[in-house]
Amino acid sequence: MNLKLFFQLPKFENDLLHSALGTSILTLINENLDFAKVDVALIGLTENRGTKLNTGVSRAADCIRKELYRLKKSKSNYRIIDLGNLQNGEHLEDTSDRLREVCEFLIGQKIIPVILGGTHDLSLAQYKAFEASNDLISVLNVDAKMDVEVKGAANETFLSKLITHKPNFLFSYNHLAHQEFLVEAGALMAMNQLYFESMRLGELRENFEKAEPIIRMANMLAFDISAIRSADAPGHFEAQPFGLTGEEACRIMWYAGMNERMKSVSISEFNPDLDEAQNKTAKVVATMVWYFLEGYYHRKDTGEFNSSAYTKYTVSFEGTDDTLTFYKSNKTEKWWMLVQYGEGFRDRAYVPCSYEDYTEATHGGFPERWIKAQGKLI
């Protein structure tokens, strides 16, 4: 695939210090570029036809890129390419198809697309890129609202299209940091009936660690910056006074980077026209990307649950033949549970969970996460 046909090359920063992250990022003009030696690909979006009110998103990618390039390198051995900004199609649907095609190619090459800018509805293209993999996937959405409106712009209505897309390869849709006064009660009820998980902002803040297994379940992350409070990220038409702090957003991205299942990430709806003079929102988003990259380069778990890297725990239930199997990583102390939904060896799933799920089972209860996984698989 000739990616040069799809992209406009990124604008270069000529005054970067040697310690800046940007000096370690490749571009499509680099000679002898070998995609087998690339881990992460940055994709800028300038498409704004998915919104009626937040059209300044067309400039987001370049603003984020400018701040990201200036951040300092760590000791990580970076293998990152900035593909530039995806060229828009004649229609919004054409741009969406191009993004899907590019992401499908990158995922097939085991390269993680990190998509910057554009409107949240383009997450649908990000999702469709997994169709060719023939695997069930889990989607994580971080947003102050749930974009399931019946009428409105594409970025207000796309979520129902994602959940009902055919063919259906969605194992789980999970939602973080919504604010109940912005979400219809019916949408939350539907989430529960479909055995999906959601954590409202207040619940997330009470115990942030509870979000980690939800993030670890995801193959794809779509982050709408409206989920971040306006004091930290004013660059959105509907920026809210309540929301995640910038630090909390970075923590989510760190968990996402550490997640060995994560194959695609997007951060959308940043409008530089509404940002402060000091580029506060651009700095927050750039730092989020930095934390994702660092998380990625600190991955430790292998997912080889029958190896010596994991400790196996089997919980029996008194008076029955039922058992639950848990695995704990010896390196990270993270937990998974085995969900069996058929008789065959392949009819099983390893679902991220918490120590609390394990202790609930030892006290005779079936964890809610296990019940929801059974409901989705059977």
WORACOR-V627459 format. One record per residue. N is the residue number from 1. RES is the residue in three letters. OMEGA is omega in whole degrees, 0 to 359 (NA if undefined). D_CENTER is the distance of its C-alpha to the mean C-alpha in whole Angstrom. Layout:
n/res/omega/d_center
N/RES/OMEGA/D_CENTER
N/RES/OMEGA/D_CENTER
This chain:
n/res/omega/d_center
1/MET/180/25
2/ASN/185/26
3/LEU/180/23
4/LYS/180/26
5/LEU/186/26
6/PHE/194/23
7/PHE/165/23
8/GLN/184/24
9/LEU/181/25
10/PRO/175/23
11/LYS/186/26
12/PHE/172/27
13/GLU/184/28
14/ASN/186/31
15/ASP/182/32
16/LEU/173/29
17/LEU/181/30
18/HIS/181/30
19/SER/184/28
20/ALA/180/25
21/LEU/184/22
22/GLY/180/23
23/THR/180/26
24/SER/182/23
25/ILE/179/21
26/LEU/172/23
27/THR/182/23
28/LEU/179/25
29/ILE/179/28
30/ASN/179/28
31/GLU/178/31
32/ASN/180/31
33/LEU/181/27
34/ASP/182/26
35/PHE/176/22
36/ALA/180/23
37/LYS/178/23
38/VAL/179/19
39/ASP/188/16
40/VAL/177/14
41/ALA/176/14
42/LEU/179/14
43/ILE/175/14
44/GLY/177/16
45/LEU/176/16
46/THR/182/20
47/GLU/180/20
48/ASN/183/21
49/ARG/177/22
50/GLY/180/20
51/THR/175/21
52/LYS/191/25
53/LEU/187/24
54/ASN/191/22
55/THR/179/23
56/GLY/178/23
57/VAL/181/19
58/SER/181/21
59/ARG/189/22
60/ALA/187/18
61/ALA/181/17
62/ASP/179/21
63/CYS/178/21
64/ILE/181/17
65/ARG/181/19
66/LYS/180/22
67/GLU/181/21
68/LEU/182/18
69/TYR/184/21
70/ARG/178/23
71/LEU/186/22
72/LYS/174/23
73/LYS/171/23
74/SER/178/22
75/LYS/182/24
76/SER/177/21
77/ASN/188/22
78/TYR/172/20
79/ARG/189/20
80/ILE/174/18
81/ILE/172/19
82/ASP/183/18
83/LEU/183/19
84/GLY/181/20
85/ASN/179/20
86/LEU/179/19
87/GLN/182/23
88/ASN/175/23
89/GLY/180/25
90/GLU/178/28
91/HIS/178/26
92/LEU/181/22
93/GLU/179/22
94/ASP/177/23
95/THR/179/20
96/SER/179/18
97/ASP/178/20
98/ARG/180/20
99/LEU/178/16
100/ARG/182/16
101/GLU/180/18
102/VAL/180/17
103/CYS/177/14
104/GLU/178/16
105/PHE/183/18
106/LEU/180/16
107/ILE/176/14
108/GLY/178/18
109/GLN/183/18
110/LYS/175/16
111/ILE/182/14
112/ILE/173/11
113/PRO/171/10
114/VAL/190/9
115/ILE/185/10
116/LEU/176/12
117/GLY/181/14
118/GLY/182/15
119/THR/188/15
120/HIS/180/12
121/ASP/178/14
122/LEU/172/13
123/SER/176/10
124/LEU/176/13
125/ALA/176/14
126/GLN/179/10
127/TYR/183/11
128/LYS/179/14
129/ALA/180/14
130/PHE/186/13
131/GLU/183/17
132/ALA/183/19
133/SER/180/18
134/ASN/177/19
135/ASP/170/17
136/LEU/182/16
137/ILE/177/12
138/SER/182/10
139/VAL/174/7
140/LEU/179/6
141/ASN/175/7
142/VAL/188/8
143/ASP/176/11
144/ALA/181/15
145/LYS/169/16
146/MET/190/15
147/ASP/181/16
148/VAL/179/19
149/GLU/179/22
150/VAL/179/25
151/LYS/178/26
152/GLY/179/24
153/ALA/184/22
154/ALA/182/20
155/ASN/177/17
156/GLU/188/19
157/THR/193/19
158/PHE/190/16
159/LEU/178/15
160/SER/177/18
161/LYS/180/18
162/LEU/184/15
163/ILE/183/16
164/THR/183/19
165/HIS/176/19
166/LYS/0/21
167/PRO/183/21
168/ASN/175/19
169/PHE/181/17
170/LEU/175/14
171/PHE/184/15
172/SER/170/13
173/TYR/180/11
174/ASN/188/10
175/HIS/179/11
176/LEU/167/11
177/ALA/175/13
178/HIS/179/15
179/GLN/192/19
180/GLU/180/21
181/PHE/177/24
182/LEU/187/21
183/VAL/176/21
184/GLU/180/23
185/ALA/180/24
186/GLY/179/24
187/ALA/179/21
188/LEU/177/20
189/MET/179/23
190/ALA/177/22
191/MET/183/18
192/ASN/180/21
193/GLN/179/23
194/LEU/180/20
195/TYR/175/19
196/PHE/180/16
197/GLU/174/15
198/SER/175/14
199/MET/177/15
200/ARG/185/17
201/LEU/182/17
202/GLY/178/20
203/GLU/179/20
204/LEU/183/17
205/ARG/179/19
206/GLU/181/22
207/ASN/186/20
208/PHE/181/17
209/GLU/180/17
210/LYS/180/17
211/ALA/187/13
212/GLU/178/13
213/PRO/178/13
214/ILE/178/11
215/ILE/182/8
216/ARG/178/10
217/MET/193/10
218/ALA/168/7
219/ASN/184/7
220/MET/178/4
221/LEU/173/1
222/ALA/186/5
223/PHE/175/6
224/ASP/187/10
225/ILE/172/12
226/SER/178/15
227/ALA/180/13
228/ILE/184/15
229/ARG/186/19
230/SER/178/21
231/ALA/180/23
232/ASP/183/20
233/ALA/181/19
234/PRO/188/21
235/GLY/177/20
236/HIS/183/19
237/PHE/181/22
238/GLU/178/21
239/ALA/186/20
240/GLN/177/21
241/PRO/178/23
242/PHE/180/21
243/GLY/176/18
244/LEU/169/16
245/THR/176/17
246/GLY/179/16
247/GLU/180/17
248/GLU/177/15
249/ALA/178/12
250/CYS/178/12
251/ARG/175/12
252/ILE/181/9
253/MET/176/8
254/TRP/177/11
255/TYR/180/10
256/ALA/179/7
257/GLY/179/9
258/MET/184/12
259/ASN/182/10
260/GLU/180/12
261/ARG/186/10
262/MET/184/7
263/LYS/184/8
264/SER/183/6
265/VAL/173/4
266/SER/174/6
267/ILE/190/8
268/SER/171/11
269/GLU/174/14
270/PHE/182/16
271/ASN/181/20
272/PRO/179/22
273/ASP/182/25
274/LEU/181/24
275/ASP/178/23
276/GLU/183/26
277/ALA/180/28
278/GLN/178/27
279/ASN/185/23
280/LYS/182/22
281/THR/179/19
282/ALA/178/18
283/LYS/179/19
284/VAL/181/16
285/VAL/178/14
286/ALA/179/15
287/THR/175/15
288/MET/179/12
289/VAL/179/11
290/TRP/180/14
291/TYR/176/13
292/PHE/180/10
293/LEU/179/13
294/GLU/176/15
295/GLY/180/13
296/TYR/183/13
297/TYR/173/16
298/HIS/178/17
299/ARG/184/16
300/LYS/185/19
301/ASP/184/18
302/THR/185/20
303/GLY/177/19
304/GLU/193/23
305/PHE/180/24
306/ASN/179/27
307/SER/180/28
308/SER/180/29
309/ALA/183/26
310/TYR/174/26
311/THR/183/28
312/LYS/177/29
313/TYR/177/30
314/THR/182/31
315/VAL/177/32
316/SER/180/35
317/PHE/186/36
318/GLU/177/40
319/GLY/180/42
320/THR/175/39
321/ASP/184/38
322/ASP/174/35
323/THR/171/32
324/LEU/181/29
325/THR/179/28
326/PHE/175/25
327/TYR/178/24
328/LYS/178/24
329/SER/178/22
330/ASN/180/25
331/LYS/187/23
332/THR/183/21
333/GLU/174/22
334/LYS/186/19
335/TRP/172/20
336/TRP/172/20
337/MET/181/22
338/LEU/177/23
339/VAL/180/23
340/GLN/183/26
341/TYR/177/27
342/GLY/183/29
343/GLU/185/32
344/GLY/179/31
345/PHE/182/29
346/ARG/183/26
347/ASP/182/26
348/ARG/178/24
349/ALA/176/20
350/TYR/188/19
351/VAL/176/17
352/PRO/180/16
353/CYS/182/18
354/SER/176/20
355/TYR/178/23
356/GLU/176/24
357/ASP/179/23
358/TYR/181/26
359/THR/176/28
360/GLU/179/28
361/ALA/180/29
362/THR/177/32
363/HIS/173/34
364/GLY/181/34
365/GLY/174/31
366/PHE/181/28
367/PRO/180/25
368/GLU/180/23
369/ARG/178/20
370/TRP/180/22
371/ILE/180/24
372/LYS/178/21
373/ALA/177/20
374/GLN/181/23
375/GLY/181/23
376/LYS/188/21
377/LEU/184/22
378/ILE/NA/26
